[in-house]
Amino acid sequence: MVRKSASRTQANLFYGSLINMLDANDPLIALADAIDWNKIEKELEKYYHHSNGRPGKPIRLMAGLLMLKQLENLSDESVVLQWKRNPYYQYFCGMNDYCSALPCDSTELVKFRNRVGSAGIDAIFGASVALHLETAEEERVIIDTTAHEKNVTYPTDGKLAIKIINQLHKIAKREGIPLRRTYIKEIKGHRITLRFFRHPKKRSKAVSAMKRLRTIAKTLIRDLDRHFDDRQHKRYSEEFYLFMRVLLQKRTSHNKIYSLHESHIYAMAKGKDHKSYEYGTKASIVSTYTHGIIVGVCAHDINQHDSKTLEAALTHAHTKRTTTINEAVCDRGYRGTKEVGKTKISIPGVHLKRDTEEQKEEKKAKFRRRAAVEPIIGHLKNDYRMARNYLKGFIGDQINLLMAACAWNLKKWVNDFIHAMFFIAKYWLGASFNNQLIKRWKYTPRLLVL
């Protein structure tokens, strides 16, 4: 059940409120005051029951923990522990008094993500875009795609076959079915043989071991299938179908399975010398041309050409804006598409004969600016938990991508706040405020505290 927000009107008798103990000009406090928490709560209330069940944790608390987790690059366990130790974290999550206990168990964050889904997390991302006001409404944007890697081991046929055999052993033990043979000792020898698959003199032996592991897995599947009743057949039909797909796939097969627990991922070749293939999902990033604010992201469940991802990325970007995107600047990987709806797609190419020198220089500058999206992607991966996704399923890909983009927008706002504070400190003693500083005031309303 949704917890009603309690507003305290009477001061505490024994100690002051939390805000009186902290630095009122700290960027995290300014960010907490600038975010429209009421809108976030209103958007997420529909995922709770309003008249039945135990009251859940406050929505602002859970949404704030997710923001802090991504902003500070922490795990679920770490952000809960740091919240207890850091009073600024507690104020950010809506606490009036200091709390010496853990806000919740780390598993509550998992349940909250499962409850609200990607649509609820999208509302949190929308609040981060709304912080930037007019700067997020630029008519020109930059779009690029990147590989969003999943937390899976490097896939090989041998690893998958051995994992299938181990899963079959667990099913037999769970259902109390005696197998005619477990092949445990034989599998151990084949596992060692597969380690030398690339050795030229031992390759044929490794290939034979791989074939034998597939045979063992199929034998165990048939052995279990003979002992199953109708209920067990229905329970394990999808799992056995996945096992057979993995065992029958070949090098030239389409829609290959690379992981048993993340069967939706696919291989992406991005042309990197140090990493030939990346295993996960493709992610599109839409950032504003001048200020670099992320206004749209999209995770793609199938591996398709970059030009086919434009429609989904622009559609999501338009849901977070009030103005239409007139032009999207892309790299040559998007060739083949010149227009998506009312948005023009600009791609580097040969200059036209009718172009003047000014037009040529303008095009060169525009496509040089396109490269600004690359460091954005680098920061998303290195600082905001996009390098490796630990959340399960395709919905986990969507949630992690949205929260990483949200953290980037929050950090952009904090940087603008710090920059504006520097200007105020510089011009405070009798200097007149210039127009640039007054404009910055519009994007950092907390500065009025001075």
N, C-alpha and C positions, 0 to 999 in steps of 0.2 A: 504494500500500500504506500502511496506517496506520503511523505512526511510534510506536515504543515510547517512553514517557516515561522519560527518564533522570534518576534522582535522585542528586545528588552528595552523597557523605558525607564527602569530604575537603576541607578548606579549601584555597584557592588559595595558592601559595607567594609570589607576587609582589604581590598586592593583595587587599584585603578584598572581601567579598561586596557585592552591590549594595544590599541593605537597610541595611547599616552606613553607607553614604554618604548616605542619604536621611533625611528627616524621617519618623519612624515614625508620627506623628499626622496626616500629610497625608490629606485625605479620599479621594484616589484609592487610596492604599495601604490604607486601611481598607476601601474598597469591594472591592478585589482580594482581601483576606483573608476578606471576608464571603460572596462568591459561591461557590456550590458547583460548582467547576470539574470535579470528578470526575463529577458527574452529567451535565454538558454533554458531556464526552468520551465517557461511556458511551452517551449518546443518539446521538451523531454517528459513533461508530465503525462502525456498520452500513453507512454509505455508502462505506466504504473496503474494499479487498481486504486480507485478513489474511495471505496467503502468497505474493503475486506482485506484481511491479511495483516501480518505484522508490519509496522511502519519501517520503511527502508531508511538507508542513510540519506542525508540531505543531498539533493541533486548538485548544488553548488560545490559541496565537498568532493563528490566523485568526479565531477567535470574538472574541478581545479586540480585534483591529483593527477588526472590524465594529462592536463596541460603541463604541470610541473615535471612529470615523468619525461615527457618528450623534450621539454625545454632544457632540462638539465641532463638529459641522456642517462636516465636511471632505469633500473628494472622495477617491476611491481613491488618486490620486497624492499628495495632500497628507498623508493620514494615514500613508502609508508613509515619507514624508520626515520628518514630525514625530516618528515613532517613533524614527528614528535620532538625532534631536537631543534628545529628552526622556527622561531615565532613568526618570522616573515612569511613562511609557507602557510602557517595557520591563519594569519590575517588574509592572505590571498584566497584561502578557501572559505572565508566568511565567518571565522571565529571571533567572538567578542572578548573572550578571556583566554589566557594561556592554558593549554591542556597538556598534562604530563603523561597521558596515556596514548596508545596508538589509536589513530582515527578509525581504523577498521583492519580486518585481516587482508592480506594481499590478494587472496582469492576473490574478495568482494569486487575488485577491479575487473577480474575476468567475468564475473557474473553481470556486472554493470555493462560491459562491452557487449556481452551476449544479449542483454535485455534491450538495449537501445539500437543495436545493429549499426550498419553503415549509415543509415538515414539519420539516426540520432547524432552520430559523430560528425556528420555533414553539417548539422546545425551549429556545433561548436566551431567548426572551421569557418562557417559563415560569420560568426561573431568576430573572429580574428580579421576577416576581410573588412567588416564594417568599421573597425577601429581607424582605418586609414582614410575614411571619408572620400573626398574628391580624387585623391591620388590613386585610388583603386578603380577609377572610372576612365582611365585613358582609352582613347579610341584605337590605339595600336598596341599589340601584344607580341610576345615572343613565345614560340611553342617548340618543345623538344621532348624526346622520349628517352628513357633510360631503363636499364634492367634492374628490377626490384627483386633481389635474390632472396630465396627462401632458406631457412635453416635446415638444410638436408645435406647428407653426406654425398661425396662425389659418386654418381651412379655408375655401377658396372653390372654386367649380367650375373657375375658370380655373387656379388653382395646381395642382389635382389633374390636370387635363387636360395641362398642360405637363409635369408630373412623369411622367405615363404616357408621353408622347412621348419624353422623355429616356431612360426605361427601355427603351423599344422600340429606340431607337438603340443603346444599349449591348448589348442582346441580339443585334442584327444584327451588330455589330462582333465580339462574342464568338464567334458561330457562323460568321462569315465569309460572311454572306449579303449580296449587293449589292442595295440598295433601288432601286426605280425612281425614287424622288424622296425627298429628306430633308425638304423644307419648312422648312429652318433659317431662311432669310431671311424667309419669310412669317410664321413663328411669332414672330420678333422684333417685327414690326409689330403683330401681334395682342396681344402682351404689353403693349406701350405703350398700346394702345387700351383694354385692360381696366383701366388705372389710373384712368380717368375714368368708371367704371361708375355712380357716384352723381351725376354731372353731368346735370341734366335735359335739356340739349340734345344730349348725347353718349351717352345711354343706349341708344338704338336701335342705334347703331354698335357699342357694346360688346357688346350681345346678339348681333349678327351675328358678331362676332369669337369669342364663346364657342361658337356653333354651329359655326363653321368649325373651331375647335380640336378639338371632338369628332369632326367628320368626318375630320380629318387623322389623329387617333388610331385611328379605326376602319379607315381605309385602310391604315395601317401594320400593324395587326394582321392584316388579310387578306393583305397582301403577304408577311409573315413566315410565315403559316400555309400558304401555297402552297408555300413552299420547305422546310418542315419534314419530316423523316422520322418514323418511328414513335417512335424514341427521344426526339427533340426534342419531339414532341407530348406525350409522357408527362411530360417534364421541366418544361414550361412550361404545362401545362394549368391548374393551380391559379392561377398568376400571371395568365394571360390571363382566367380567369374573374373574378378580382378586378378587373381593368381594365375588363371589360365591365360589371360591376355599378356601378362608379363612373361610367362614361360614360352609362349608361341611367337612373341614378337622377334623380328630380325633387324638387321642393320638398316635395311631399306624400308622398314614398316613406317606407316604414318601414324600420328597421334600416339607416340610411344609413351609408356609409363616409366617415369624416372624415380618415383618414390611411392612406397605403399601407403604411407600415411598422408602424403600430399600429392594425390594422383592428378591434380589439375595443372601442375607446373609443366613448363616446356623449356626446351633448350633455345638459347638466344646467342647468336654469333655477332658480336658488336665490333669485330675487327681489332681486338686488343691482343698485343703480342704476349703479354704475361698471362692472359686468361682467354683461351680460345672460345670457350662456351660458358655461359652463365645460366643457372637453373632457377627459375622463378616465374614472374610475370612481367610484362612490359607496362611501364607507367608513363603517362603523359603529364607534362608540367606546363602550365600557362601562366606566364608572369607579365606584368606591365612593362612597357618598353623603356620608360625613363627611370622609374623608382624601384623596379624589381620586386613588386609585391605579387605574391602568388594568388591569383584570382580563380584558378580552376585546376583540378587534378582528376585523373581518371586511370583506373587499373583495368587492364584488358585481359579477359579470360582466355583468349586465343591469340596465337602468335601471327599477327598480320602485318602487312606493309605499313610503314609510318603514315603514308597518305590516307590510309583507311581509318586511322585513329583520330583524325582531325574533327570529325563531326561530334563524336562523343566528348572530346576534350572541350570544344567550343560550347557545346550544349551545357555542360556543367559550369563553365565560366559565366555564361549568360544568366544562370540562376542566382549568382552572387552579385549581380550588377543591375543597375537601372538603365544604363546606356548600352547601345549596340557596339560590338567590336567591328570596326571598319576594315582593319588590316591585321593580318597575322604574318609575322616574319619568321621564316623557317629555313632550315639548311637544305642541301641538295637531296637528302634522303626522303624528302616529301614530294619530289617531282612526280608529276602525273595529275595533280589536282591544282586548279587555278582559282577555284572559288567554292566556298561552302556556305550555302545560304546567302546572306548579304555580306559575308566577310571575304575580302580579297586575300589570297594566299601569295605572298611574295617569296621567291626563291632566287638565290644568286644565279646569274647566267651571263651570256654575252651581251654587251651593250648594243643597243639599237643604233642604226645609222642616223636616225633623226634626233637622237639625244644630244643636247647641248653639253658643254663642259660642266655647267652647274648641275645638270641632271645626273651626269655620270658621278660627280663627287657626292651628290646626295645619296645615290644608290650605294656607293662604296661605304659611306658613313653608316647607312642603315644596316648593312649586312655585317659591318664590323661590330656594331652594337648588338647584333644577334648573339654573338659569343658570350654576352653577359649572363645568359642562362646556364652556361657550363659551370661557373663557380657556385651558382645557386644549387645545382644538383650535387656538387661536391660537398657543400655544407650540409645539405639534407642527409647525405649518407654518413659523413664523418661526425656530425654534431647532433643530429636529430633522429638517430636510430633507423635510418633507411638502408644502411649498408647490408644488414642481414635481418630479415623479418622472422620474429619468433612467434607470431600469432598464427593460429591454425586456420587452414582453409582459405578459400578465395575471399571470404568476408574479412579475414584477418589481413589480407593484402590491402583491401580497401581502407580498413580502419587505420592501419599503420601509415599508409600514404597520406590520408587526410590529416592525421595528427602531426606528422612531420611537417607538412605544409603549414598547419596552424602554428606550430612552434616557430617556424621561420618568420611568419607575419608578426607574431608577438615580439620576437627579438628585434625585428625592424622597428617596431614602435618604441621599444626600450632604447634602441640606439638613437632614434630621433629625439627622444626625451632627454637623454644625456647630452646630446649635442646642443639642444635648446637651453638646457641648464647652464652649459658653458658660456653661451652667448649672453645669458642674463647676468651671470657672474662678471663677465667682461665689461658689460655696458651699464652695470647697476649704479656706479658712482657718477651720476650727473650726465651720462651719455644718452643721447636720444636714440630711441628704437627705430631701426630702419624697416623698410617694407618687408624685407626677407624674414626678419624676426617676427613681425606681426603675423605673417602668413604661417609661420611655424607654430604660433600660438593656437591657430585653428586646429592643428593636428595633435596638439598636446594640451588638452584642457586642464590637466592637473597643474600646469605651471601657474595658474591663477592663485595657488596657495601662497605664493610669495607676495 
